[in-house]
Amino acid sequence: MATEDPQAQYFENNPAPKQLRKHEALVREFIEYHISTNPETRIVLVTSGGTTVPLENQTVRFIDNFSAGTRGATSAEYFVRAGYAVIFLHREYSLLPYSRHYSHSTNCFLDFMEGSAGGDVVVRQEYQMKMKQVLEEYQYAKKNRLLLMLPYVTVNEYLFELRSLATLLQPVGSRALFYLAAAVSDFFIPRDRMEEHKIQSSTVENGKKTGNGTQLVINLDPVPKFLSTLVHSWASRESMIVSFKLETDPNLLVSKAEQALHKYGHDLVIGNLLTTRKWEVVFVRTGEERWVRVPKAKRSRSVSGIEELVGRADKKKDAAKKDEVDL
Ligand SMILES: CC(C)(COP(=O)(O)O)[C@@H](O)C(=O)NCCC(=O)N[C@@H](CSSC[C@H](N)C(=O)O)C(=O)O
């Protein structure tokens, strides 16, 4: 008998991603490796990038949520530096930790190279120090297996992956942290209402072309509110769960973050505005609002607010050990 629960209905009525089983095996092995290597290892699931809502099953058109992946990729680097093992669930082709410094679109790596007198290709002198630092951090993360990269594209893939990963992370308990920076769709087209083939912009009837310039009317359903299920069912109660709230209207940001915190009962909402997201975030907890800003002089560096967060996670973990959780 079909269940009434919209969450369960969602997962019954929509197909699991093809790569889910493979990703689950990778995450299982990643967790087992770190727990066996160091039982105290903290593991963070960082989600990063936008999610798409396909308009056709053989997708030509889709609705996307804004995110370049900077927040997630920057934060993943900070987490590795802070000693976390990072599962990076990211939108395929969005910015990645380390390579984000030399991404194809903004800082093409070829701009940092030159031919040497001896005919070799080398990094230009002025970029040596920075690239050496990024390369060393990247190699450290790889050598110690501190970064597991899992790509997704659609909101459906994202939801199935998040449910599986949260369940696999349950045994990690208070050493698990969820850092949900992905820009997740709030609306989608259920599989049974989705066109199979590319939606035609015009039709031909009796040999005559019709329908030029007709409107495309799309009916979207709300994506089930998964954050509540993550907090109360999928994830261990001892884990720390941080979500991000994105707004464009400064007058709404803190109140909407507080509403999310109250509605889902998780640990922290990091609020940010589309226009200032790179240099300021607000940490919202029950009864507290704390702005973290990058000084104007340093605004080329992306803020992640991670120092504050890592500090809090340590505090929660330590407090949890003493059975008094006061984040
Ligand atoms: C996407 C950005 C702004 C980063 O940008 P890039 O650096 O360019 O990647 C990120 O900081 C962020 O706000 N991420 C969260 C955005 C988001 O979708 N937040 C949702 C909450 S998570 S989706 C939760 C779902 N709707 C539910 O209620 O269960 C919201 O604001 O509502």
The ligand as an ORCA input file, in Angstrom:
! r2SCAN-3c Opt
* xyz 0 1
  C      25.110     28.557     -2.568
  C      25.890     29.432     -1.600
  C      25.361     30.870     -1.606
  C      27.375     29.466     -1.992
  O      27.522     29.994     -3.284
  P      28.840     29.512     -4.085
  O      30.022     29.891     -3.231
  O      28.767     30.281     -5.381
  O      28.734     28.025     -4.256
  C      25.849     28.824     -0.188
  O      26.594     29.638      0.705
  C      24.432     28.643      0.298
  O      23.794     29.553      0.782
  N      23.939     27.396      0.120
  C      22.588     27.001      0.559
  C      21.603     27.483     -0.427
  C      20.255     26.832     -0.219
  O      19.686     26.296     -1.131
  N      19.735     26.872      1.018
  C      18.389     26.388      1.269
  C      18.422     25.480      2.506
  S      19.121     24.000      2.061
  S      17.713     23.192      1.073
  C      16.651     22.738      2.327
  C      15.250     22.437      1.788
  N      14.707     23.576      1.084
  C      14.395     22.090      2.991
  O      13.778     23.045      3.500
  O      14.455     20.925      3.436
  C      17.497     27.576      1.539
  O      18.058     28.703      1.575
  O      16.294     27.337      1.728
*
